[in-house]
Amino acid sequence: MANRLATATSPYLLQHSENPVDWWPWSAEALTEAERRDVPILLSVGYAACHWCHVMAHESFEDPGIARLMNENFVNIKVDREERPDIDAVYMAATQAMTGQGGWPMTCFLTPDGEPFHCGTYYPPEPRLGMPSFQQLLLAVVQAWRDRREELREGASRIAAELAQRTGPLPESAVDAGVVAEAVSKLGAEADRVNGGFGGAPKFPPSMVLEFLLRHHERTGSAEALSLVESCAEAMSRGGIHDHLAGGFARYSVDASWTVPHFEKMLYDNALLLRVYAHLARLTGSSRAHDVARSTGDFLLDRLGTAEGGFAASLDADTLGEEGLTYVWTQSELSASLGDEDGAWAAELFGVTDSGTFEKRRSVLQLRQDPDDPRRYQRVRQALLANRDERPQPERDDKVIAAWNGLAIGALCEAGAALDKPRWIEAAERAARFVLEVHLVDGRLRRSSRDGRVGAAAGVLEDYGCFADGLLALHQATGEPRWLSEATALLDIALDRFAAEDTPGAYHDTADDAETLVQRPSDPGDNASPSGASALAGALLTASVLVGPERAARYRDAAERAVSRVGRLAAKMPRFAGHWLAVAEALLAGPIQVAVVGPEPAAWAELRETAARKAPGGAVVLAGTPDSAPLLADRPLVDGGAAAYVCRGYVCDRPVSTPEALSLAVNIGPK
C-alpha cells in the first residue's frame, strides 16, 4: 500500500501517514481513482490540534478491520482543514445543511465527482445516543451505493445545486451609524452579565467583537460598549481558558464561566486577543490588560515562533493521547513542586481543589482574584512553569499559515508600538520576510509551509487580506517602504482575482484560476478569524490612506463597496460580523490618520510614541521625513522641528508639535 501522505507538509496528514487506511491527499488523481473503481469517496477532514480527531483516529483509522472495510469500498481522502480551508468550507456547508451542526473531525461521503450525499462529524466505535458506529455507517453506505447508486447521485447533485444557491453574494445593505448602534444593542441583549462574554457554553473568545466595541466606545463614548469589553476581557483573563503560567489562551471554554478550556492553543486566537488586550490597556490604563497583553505577546514568540522566523499554527489539545495532561494540577502536585506552605497558598490562589475542576479530580489553574503578595506570586508562578515544562508537552503543529502569520504580524506591530515592545516588532519583521521569501511563488501566495518548505495549496482570500494587513501594520511600525509595496501588490492581486463578477463588493474565497470544486466558496461571515472579505476590506481601507492618490480612490471605493454588503448580517448577527463592524467603525471615524514628520528619528520619536499609545483603534499612524512616504508628503516641519498632522478622512487639523496637544487631537469621541 502506497504511503501517499509521507511527504505532506501538513503535520495532521503526517499523523495519519502510518494508518492501515489507504489514504490519498485531496487531488484530481484521487477523484479519478474513485471514478475508475466506481466507488464513493470517504472524505475525512480535521486538523492537528483537534482532540476528537485524535480520538476517531485511534478508535477507527488505526483499526485494521475498519481500515480493510474502508480500503475495499472507498477511495479515502484525508484533508487538513487549515491547509485547505476551501475544501473544508464546501463540505462543512454540506454537513451543516444535512445535520444542523458542524465540527471536526468531519466525515463526508461523496460521489466520484466530489458531490456529497451523506455527511457527519465524529462517529464512535460502538453505537450510542442514537448514533451508529462508524463500522455500521460504512456498511450502510456500501449497501446504499450498491443498491441505490443513481438515487444517491441524483440526491448529491441536488445538494450541490442547493449549496451553490446558498453561497451567492449578500444583498446590498450599508453599515451606517444606525446599523452599528443596532449591533451594539443586539450584543448587549446576548451578553452574559454574570460570566462575561456572549451566549452560553461553549464559549469562544469574541476577539473581533471586542475590538469593534472598543472602537465604538472611542467614537461615541458608549459606556455600555466599554463595559461589555471590560467584563469579557476580565473574565477570560481570570479563567482557565487563560494560561496563567506561560501566557496565551486556549481555543475555547467548554463551560459558560471560562473555567475549563478545550486545551488546544491557536495562533489566530492569540494574535487577535493580543490586539484586544493591548488596545484595552492603552485606552483604559488597565494594568491587568497590560499584563495579559505582555504575556500573550511573549507566548507567541516563545512558544509558537519557528526556527525559520514564522509562527506555528497551534499547540495540541492532547499530551500522550490525554486531553490537558500538561496543564492540570492536583493539590499534592502543587505541594510537591512548591513545598507544603507555598503549595497550599497556590492551591487557594489558583482554585485547585480536592474534588478538582477537571477530570480525575485535577484542576485547571484559575486566578479569580489578584494575589495578596505579588512577589510571592511571581516566584510561585515561575517555579510551577519550570515544573510544568519538565512534563510531557503537547505536540506543536508547526506549519506556517500565511493568513494567521499576517494576524500575528499585525498584532505584534500594533501592540509592540503601543506597549513599547521592540522585540515584538522585530519578530513581526522576521515573520514577514519569511512568508514573502517562502510563500510567495511566481508572484502568488501559497497557503502554508513547514520547515521552510512551501506547500502546494494556493493562498485563499484570507491569506491575501490578513497578510497584507499585517504588512501595512509593519510599514507603520517601522516606516520601511518595502512593506507598503509588498502589501499593495497583494491587494491588487486580490482585487483582480477574487472579486465576484458583476457584483461589486462581493468576493469569492478562492481565486478565479484556483482548482474547481463542486462550488466556489464565498463565506462573508467572521468566525474564529476574520472572513477573507472582511480582512481584505480592512486592509484596503488602511492602504487607501497610505498610498498615493493614483491608487487611494480604488482602494477606498473597494473597501466601502465590500462593507456596503454586510449591513443586514452586522445588525442581526453581530457576533459573526465583528471584523466587519470594526472596519465600519474605522470608516465612520474617517479613518483617522496621524502623520508625524521630522528631520530625523530622534526628533519624531516622542510624537510617534504618543500617537501609538493614544490613537484610536483602526487609526493609521506613520512617522518619517516629509519625503519618505505618500502619507507624509507635503506636510512641512514646524519651525524646523517635528510635527504631527491628524486627519479624519481627508480633512486635516492644524499640525501640533507637543505630545500633550497630540493626545487631545487624536481623541475622536464626544467632546
C-alpha positions in Angstrom: 0.0 0.0 0.0 1.4 3.4 -1.0 2.1 5.9 1.7 0.9 9.0 -0.1 0.9 11.2 3.0 4.5 10.6 3.9 5.8 13.7 2.0 3.0 16.1 3.2 3.8 19.5 4.7 0.8 19.1 7.0 1.5 17.6 10.4 -2.1 16.5 10.5 -1.6 14.4 7.4 1.7 13.1 8.7 -0.1 11.9 11.8 -2.2 9.6 9.6 0.6 8.5 7.3 1.2 5.2 9.1 -2.5 4.3 9.4 -3.6 1.0 7.8 -6.1 3.1 5.8 -5.0 3.7 2.2 -5.2 7.5 2.4 -5.0 9.8 -0.5 -4.4 13.6 -0.2 -7.0 15.7 -2.0 -6.1 15.6 -5.6 -7.5 15.1 -9.1 -5.9 11.7 -9.1 -7.9 10.6 -6.1 -11.2 11.6 -7.8 -10.1 9.8 -11.0 -9.3 6.7 -9.0 -12.8 6.7 -7.5 -14.3 7.0 -11.0 -12.1 4.2 -12.2 -13.1 1.9 -9.4 -16.7 3.1 -9.4 -16.7 3.6 -5.6 -17.6 6.5 -3.4 -15.1 8.8 -1.7 -14.8 8.9 2.0 -13.5 12.4 2.9 -12.1 12.9 6.4 -11.3 16.5 7.4 -9.6 17.6 10.6 -6.5 19.4 12.0 -3.5 18.5 14.1 -4.6 20.1 17.4 -8.1 18.6 17.3 -8.9 16.3 20.3 -11.8 14.4 18.7 -9.8 14.0 15.5 -7.2 12.1 17.6 -10.0 10.1 19.3 -11.5 9.0 16.0 -8.1 8.2 14.5 -7.2 5.9 17.4 -10.7 4.2 17.5 -11.2 3.7 13.8 -8.4 4.7 11.4 -5.9 2.6 13.4 -8.2 -0.4 13.5 -7.1 -3.0 10.8 -10.6 -4.3 10.3 -12.2 -0.9 9.8 -9.3 0.1 7.5 -9.8 -3.0 5.4 -13.5 -2.1 5.0 -12.6 1.4 4.0 -9.9 0.3 1.6 -12.1 -2.2 -0.2 -15.1 0.0 -0.7 -13.9 3.6 -0.9 -11.2 6.0 -2.1 -10.2 7.5 1.2 -9.1 11.2 1.2 -7.6 13.0 4.2 -7.6 16.8 4.3 -6.1 19.3 6.8 -8.8 21.9 7.1 -6.2 24.6 8.0 -4.2 23.8 4.8 -7.3 23.6 2.5 -9.9 25.9 4.0 -11.7 26.0 0.7 -12.4 22.2 0.7 -13.4 22.4 4.4 -15.8 25.3 3.7 -17.5 23.5 0.9 -18.1 20.3 2.8 -18.8 21.9 6.1 -21.6 23.8 4.5 -23.0 20.5 3.3 -22.5 18.9 6.8 -24.4 21.8 8.5 -27.2 21.7 5.9 -27.6 17.9 6.4 -27.2 17.7 10.2 -27.8 21.1 11.6 -24.4 21.3 13.1 -20.7 21.1 12.2 -17.3 20.4 13.7 -14.2 18.3 13.4 -13.5 15.6 12.5 -15.8 15.9 9.6 -16.8 12.8 7.7 -18.3 13.1 4.3 -19.3 10.5 1.6 -19.0 11.8 -1.9 -19.7 10.6 -5.4 -16.6 10.2 -7.6 -17.1 13.7 -8.9 -17.0 15.2 -5.4 -20.7 15.8 -4.7 -21.7 15.0 -1.1 -24.6 12.6 -0.4 -24.0 11.9 3.4 -22.1 14.0 5.9 -21.4 14.0 9.7 -18.7 14.6 12.2 -17.3 12.2 14.8 -18.6 8.6 14.7 -17.9 6.3 17.7 -16.7 2.8 17.6 -19.9 1.5 19.2 -23.5 2.7 18.7 -24.5 5.3 21.3 -27.1 8.1 21.7 -28.9 7.0 18.6 -25.7 7.3 16.6 -24.5 4.3 14.5 -21.0 3.1 15.0 -18.5 4.1 12.3 -18.4 0.5 11.0 -22.2 0.4 10.8 -22.2 3.6 8.9 -19.6 2.3 6.4 -21.6 -0.9 5.8 -24.8 1.2 5.3 -23.1 3.4 2.7 -21.6 0.4 0.9 -25.1 -1.2 0.6 -26.7 2.1 -0.5 -24.1 2.6 -3.1 -24.6 -0.9 -4.4 -28.4 -0.9 -4.4 -29.4 2.8 -4.8 -26.5 4.4 -6.6 -28.5 6.5 -9.1 -30.7 7.8 -6.2 -27.6 8.8 -4.3 -26.1 10.5 -7.3 -29.3 12.5 -8.0 -29.6 13.5 -4.4 -25.9 14.6 -4.3 -26.5 16.7 -7.4 -29.5 18.4 -5.8 -27.5 19.1 -2.6 -24.6 20.6 -4.6 -27.0 22.8 -6.6 -28.7 24.0 -3.4 -25.4 24.8 -1.7 -24.4 26.8 -4.8 -27.6 28.9 -4.5 -27.0 29.5 -0.7 -23.5 30.9 -1.3 -24.5 33.8 -3.5 -23.4 37.4 -2.7 -25.2 39.2 0.2 -27.6 41.9 -1.0 -26.5 45.5 -0.6 -27.2 46.8 2.9 -25.0 49.5 4.1 -23.3 49.6 7.6 -24.1 53.1 8.8 -24.3 54.6 12.3 -27.7 53.2 12.8 -26.7 49.6 11.9 -23.7 49.9 14.2 -25.9 51.1 17.1 -28.3 48.2 16.4 -25.4 45.8 16.6 -24.3 47.1 19.9 -27.8 46.7 21.2 -28.0 43.2 20.0 -24.7 42.3 21.6 -25.9 43.8 24.9 -29.0 41.6 24.7 -26.8 38.5 24.1 -24.3 39.3 26.8 -23.7 37.0 29.8 -23.9 39.6 32.6 -22.7 37.0 35.2 -19.8 35.3 33.5 -18.8 37.8 30.8 -18.9 37.2 27.1 -21.9 36.3 25.0 -24.2 33.4 25.0 -23.7 30.2 26.9 -21.5 27.1 26.7 -19.2 26.5 24.9 -17.7 30.0 24.8 -15.2 31.2 22.3 -13.1 34.3 22.8 -15.1 37.0 20.8 -11.9 39.0 20.0 -13.2 40.7 16.9 -16.4 41.7 18.5 -14.4 43.2 21.4 -12.2 45.1 19.1 -15.4 46.6 17.4 -16.9 47.5 20.8 -13.6 49.3 21.8 -13.6 51.3 18.6 -17.3 52.1 19.0 -16.7 53.4 22.5 -13.8 55.6 21.3 -16.0 57.1 18.6 -19.3 57.5 20.6 -18.3 57.4 24.3 -20.7 54.4 24.8 -20.3 53.2 28.4 -22.2 50.1 27.5 -19.7 49.1 24.8 -16.7 49.6 27.1 -18.4 47.7 29.9 -19.1 44.7 27.6 -15.4 44.6 26.7 -14.1 45.0 30.2 -16.3 42.3 31.7 -15.5 39.8 29.0 -11.7 40.6 29.0 -11.5 40.3 32.8 -13.5 37.0 32.9 -11.4 35.4 30.2 -8.1 36.5 31.7 -9.2 35.2 35.2 -10.5 31.8 34.0 -8.9 28.6 33.0 -9.0 29.4 29.3 -6.0 31.7 30.0 -2.7 30.1 30.7 -1.6 31.8 33.9 1.9 30.3 33.7 3.1 30.6 30.1 0.6 33.1 28.8 -1.7 32.7 25.8 -5.3 31.4 25.5 -6.9 28.1 24.7 -9.3 27.9 21.8 -12.5 27.9 23.8 -14.1 27.1 27.1 -16.4 24.1 27.4 -18.4 25.9 30.1 -20.1 29.3 30.4 -17.7 30.5 33.1 -14.4 30.2 31.2 -13.2 27.6 33.7 -12.3 24.5 31.7 -10.7 25.1 28.3 -10.5 22.9 25.3 -6.8 23.0 25.6 -5.6 23.5 22.1 -4.0 26.9 21.5 -4.3 28.5 18.1 -2.1 31.2 16.6 -5.1 33.2 15.3 -6.8 33.4 18.7 -3.7 34.6 20.4 -2.9 37.1 17.8 -6.4 38.6 17.8 -6.5 38.6 21.6 -3.1 40.3 21.9 -4.5 43.2 19.9 -7.6 43.4 22.0 -5.8 43.4 25.4 -3.2 45.9 24.1 -6.0 48.2 22.8 -7.8 47.9 26.1 -4.6 48.6 28.1 -3.8 51.8 26.1 -7.4 53.0 26.2 -8.0 52.5 30.0 -4.6 52.1 31.5 -5.6 48.8 33.0 -2.6 47.0 34.5 -4.4 43.7 34.2 -5.0 44.2 30.4 -1.3 45.3 30.1 -0.1 42.2 31.8 -2.2 39.9 29.8 -1.1 41.6 26.5 2.5 41.2 27.6 2.3 37.6 28.4 0.3 36.8 25.2 2.8 38.6 23.0 5.7 36.7 24.7 3.8 33.4 24.3 3.6 34.0 20.6 7.3 34.5 20.3 8.5 31.9 22.9 6.1 29.1 22.2 4.9 29.5 18.6 7.9 31.0 16.9 9.6 28.7 14.4 13.3 28.4 13.6 12.7 29.9 10.2 11.1 33.0 11.6 7.4 32.4 11.1 4.8 31.4 13.7 3.4 27.9 14.1 -0.3 27.2 13.7 -1.1 25.6 17.1 -0.4 23.6 20.2 -2.3 20.3 20.5 -5.1 19.8 23.0 -3.7 16.4 24.0 -0.5 15.2 25.5 0.3 11.5 25.1 -3.3 11.0 24.0 -4.8 12.6 27.1 -6.5 15.9 26.9 -5.0 18.7 29.0 -2.4 16.4 30.7 0.3 19.0 30.6 -1.8 21.8 32.1 -3.8 20.4 35.0 -2.8 20.0 38.7 -3.8 18.4 42.0 -3.1 19.8 45.4 -0.4 17.2 46.0 1.4 18.1 42.8 1.4 21.8 43.9 2.9 20.8 47.2 5.5 18.5 45.6 6.6 21.3 43.3 6.5 24.2 45.8 6.6 22.8 49.3 3.6 22.5 51.7 3.3 26.2 52.6 3.6 27.6 49.1 1.6 24.7 47.7 -1.3 25.4 50.0 -1.1 29.1 49.1 -1.0 28.4 45.4 -3.9 25.9 45.7 -6.1 28.6 47.2 -5.0 31.3 44.8 -5.4 29.2 41.6 -8.6 27.4 42.7 -7.1 23.9 42.9 -9.5 21.8 45.0 -9.6 18.3 46.3 -12.5 17.4 44.1 -11.0 19.2 41.1 -12.5 21.2 38.2 -11.4 18.8 35.5 -11.3 15.0 35.0 -9.7 12.7 37.6 -10.0 15.3 40.4 -7.5 17.5 38.7 -7.9 21.3 38.4 -7.3 23.9 35.7 -5.5 26.9 37.1 -7.6 30.0 37.5 -6.8 33.4 39.0 -10.2 34.8 40.2 -8.5 37.5 42.3 -5.2 39.2 42.4 -2.5 37.7 44.7 -2.0 39.4 48.1 1.7 39.1 47.6 2.8 39.9 44.0 6.5 38.9 44.6 5.5 35.6 46.0 3.1 35.1 43.1 5.8 35.6 40.6 8.2 33.3 42.4 5.5 30.6 42.6 4.4 31.1 39.0 7.9 30.7 37.7 8.5 27.6 39.8 5.3 26.0 38.6 6.1 26.8 35.0 9.6 25.3 35.3 8.0 22.2 36.8 5.3 22.1 34.0 7.9 22.4 31.3 9.5 19.2 32.6 6.3 17.3 31.9 5.5 15.7 28.6 4.4 18.5 26.3 1.6 18.7 23.7 2.6 18.3 20.1 3.0 21.5 18.0 1.6 21.9 14.6 4.5 23.9 13.2 3.2 24.6 9.7 3.2 28.3 8.9 -0.1 29.6 7.6 0.1 32.9 5.6 -3.2 34.4 6.9 -2.5 33.6 10.6 1.0 34.9 10.4 -0.5 38.1 9.0 -2.7 38.4 12.0 0.3 37.8 14.3 2.4 40.3 12.4 -0.3 43.0 12.7 -0.9 42.4 16.4 2.7 42.3 17.3 3.3 45.6 15.5 0.3 47.4 16.9 0.9 46.1 20.5 4.6 46.4 20.3 4.3 50.1 19.3 1.7 50.8 21.9 3.3 49.0 24.8 7.0 49.7 23.9 8.0 46.2 23.0 10.5 46.5 20.2 11.3 42.7 20.4 7.8 42.1 19.1 8.1 44.3 16.1 11.5 42.7 15.3 9.8 39.3 15.4 7.0 40.5 13.2 9.6 41.7 10.7 11.3 38.3 10.6 8.0 36.6 10.0 7.1 39.0 7.2 10.4 38.3 5.5 10.0 34.5 5.9 6.5 34.5 4.4 7.5 36.6 1.5 10.6 34.6 0.8 9.0 31.2 1.0 5.2 31.6 0.4 5.3 34.0 -2.5 5.8 31.7 -5.5 5.6 33.2 -9.0 4.0 36.3 -7.6 1.2 34.4 -5.8 0.8 33.5 -2.2 0.8 29.8 -1.1 -1.3 28.9 1.9 1.3 27.1 4.1 4.8 25.8 4.6 6.6 23.6 7.1 10.3 23.6 8.0 10.9 26.2 5.3 9.3 24.0 2.5 6.2 25.6 0.9 3.1 23.5 0.3 1.2 23.2 -2.9 -2.1 24.7 -1.7 -2.8 28.1 -3.2 -3.5 31.1 -0.9 -7.2 31.9 -0.3 -8.7 35.4 0.1 -8.0 35.5 3.9 -4.3 34.8 3.2 -4.1 37.9 0.9 -6.3 40.1 3.2 -4.7 39.2 6.6 -1.1 39.1 5.4 -1.5 42.4 3.5 -3.0 43.9 6.6 0.0 42.7 8.7 2.4 44.2 6.2 0.6 47.5 6.4 0.9 47.4 10.2 4.6 46.6 9.8 5.1 49.6 7.5 3.5 51.8 10.1 5.7 50.4 12.9 9.0 50.6 11.0 8.5 53.3 8.3 10.1 50.8 5.9 8.6 51.5 2.3 9.1 47.8 1.3 6.2 46.6 3.4 3.8 49.0 1.8 4.9 48.0 -1.6 4.5 44.3 -0.9 1.1 44.8 0.7 -0.4 46.8 -2.2 0.9 44.2 -4.6 -1.1 41.5 -2.7 -4.2 43.8 -2.6 -4.0 44.3 -6.3 -4.0 40.5 -6.9 -6.9 40.1 -4.5 -9.0 42.7 -6.3 -8.2 41.2 -9.7 -8.5 37.5 -8.9 -11.1 37.1 -6.1 -13.8 39.7 -6.9 -17.2 38.3 -7.9 -18.0 39.1 -11.5 -20.9 41.6 -12.0 -21.3 42.0 -8.2 -19.4 45.0 -6.9 -18.2 44.5 -3.3 -18.6 40.7 -3.3 -15.7 38.3 -3.2 -15.0 34.6 -3.5 -12.7 32.8 -1.1 -10.7 31.2 -4.0 -9.1 32.8 -7.0 -10.6 32.7 -10.4 -7.8 30.3 -11.6 -8.0 28.1 -8.5 -8.9 24.4 -8.5 -12.6 23.9 -9.4 -14.6 22.3 -6.6 -18.3 21.4 -6.5 -18.9 25.0 -5.6 -16.7 28.1 -5.3 -16.7 29.0 -1.6 -17.7 32.5 -0.6 -18.4 32.9 3.1 -18.6 36.6 4.3 -19.2 35.8 8.0 -16.4 36.4 10.5 -16.0 33.3 12.7 -12.9 32.4 14.7 -10.8 34.6 12.5 -11.8 37.4 10.0 -13.5 36.3 6.8 -11.4 36.8 3.7 -13.7 39.6 2.5 -13.7 41.5 5.8 -9.9 41.1 6.1 -9.5 42.4 2.6 -11.8 45.4 3.3 -9.9 46.4 6.4 -6.5 46.2 4.5 -7.9 48.1 1.6 -9.2 50.9 3.9 -5.8 51.2 5.6 -3.9 51.1 2.3 -6.2 53.8 0.9 -4.6 56.4 3.2 -1.0 55.1 2.9 -0.7 55.0 -0.9 -0.5 57.9 -3.3 -3.7 59.4 -4.9 -3.4 57.3 -8.0 -4.5 54.2 -6.1 -6.2 55.6 -3.0 -9.6 56.1 -4.6 -9.6 52.5 -6.0 -8.8 51.0 -2.6 -11.2 53.3 -0.7 -14.1 52.6 -3.1 -13.4 48.8 -2.9 -13.4 48.9 0.9 -16.7 50.9 1.0 -18.4 48.6 -1.5 -17.4 45.5 0.4 -18.8 46.9 3.7 -22.0 48.0 1.9 -23.0 44.3 1.6 -23.0 43.3 5.2 -25.4 45.7 6.9 -28.1 43.0 7.4 -25.5 40.5 8.8 -24.0 43.1 11.1 -27.3 44.2 12.5 -28.9 40.8 13.0 -25.9 38.6 13.8 -23.1 40.9 15.0 -21.2 38.1 16.7 -20.5 36.8 13.2 -19.5 40.2 11.8 -17.1 41.5 14.4 -14.3 42.4 12.0 -16.8 43.9 9.5 -18.1 46.1 12.3 -14.6 47.1 13.3 -13.8 48.1 9.7 -17.1 50.0 9.6 -16.1 51.9 12.8 -12.9 52.9 11.1 -14.9 54.2 8.1 -17.3 56.1 10.3 -14.3 57.7 12.1 -12.6 58.8 8.9 -10.4 56.7 9.1 -8.1 58.6 11.4 -4.6 59.3 10.1 -1.7 60.6 12.2 1.2 61.7 10.0 4.3 62.5 12.1 7.1 64.3 10.2 10.5 65.3 11.4 14.1 65.8 10.2 15.3 62.5 11.7 14.0 59.7 14.0 15.2 61.3 17.3 13.1 64.3 16.5 9.8 62.5 15.9 10.2 59.6 18.4 8.2 61.2 21.2 5.3 62.2 18.9 5.3 58.8 17.3 5.2 57.1 20.7 2.3 59.3 21.7 0.4 58.5 18.6 0.9 54.8 19.1 -0.4 54.9 22.6 -3.3 57.4 22.1 -4.6 56.9 18.6 -7.9 55.0 18.5 -8.3 51.5 17.1 -8.3 51.5 13.3 -6.2 54.6 13.0 -3.3 54.8 10.6 0.0 56.1 12.2 3.1 56.8 10.3 6.3 58.7 11.1 9.2 59.7 8.9 10.7 62.6 6.9 8.3 64.5 4.6 9.6 62.8 1.5 9.7 59.2 2.8 6.1 58.0 2.2 2.9 59.2 0.4 1.1 59.9 3.7 3.9 62.2 4.8 4.3 64.1 1.6 3.6 67.8 1.5 3.5 68.0 5.3 6.1 70.6 6.3 8.1 70.7 9.6 7.1 73.3 12.1 9.9 75.7 12.9 12.3 73.1 11.6 11.1 70.5 14.2 8.8 67.5 14.3 5.0 67.9 13.8 2.0 65.7 13.8 -0.9 66.0 11.4 -4.2 64.5 12.4 -6.7 63.9 9.7 -10.2 62.5 9.7 -10.9 61.0 6.3 -9.3 63.6 4.1 -9.8 66.7 6.3 -6.8 67.6 8.4 -6.4 69.7 11.6 -3.6 72.2 12.0 -0.3 70.4 12.9 0.7 70.0 16.6 4.2 69.7 17.9 3.8 68.5 21.5 2.7 65.1 22.9 0.0 66.9 25.0 -1.5 68.6 22.1 -1.4 65.4 20.0 -3.2 63.4 22.8 -6.0 65.8 22.6 -6.1 65.9 18.8 -6.5 62.2 18.3 -9.5 61.9 20.6 -12.4 61.2 18.3 -15.1 60.7 20.9 -17.7 63.2 22.1 -16.0 66.5 23.2 
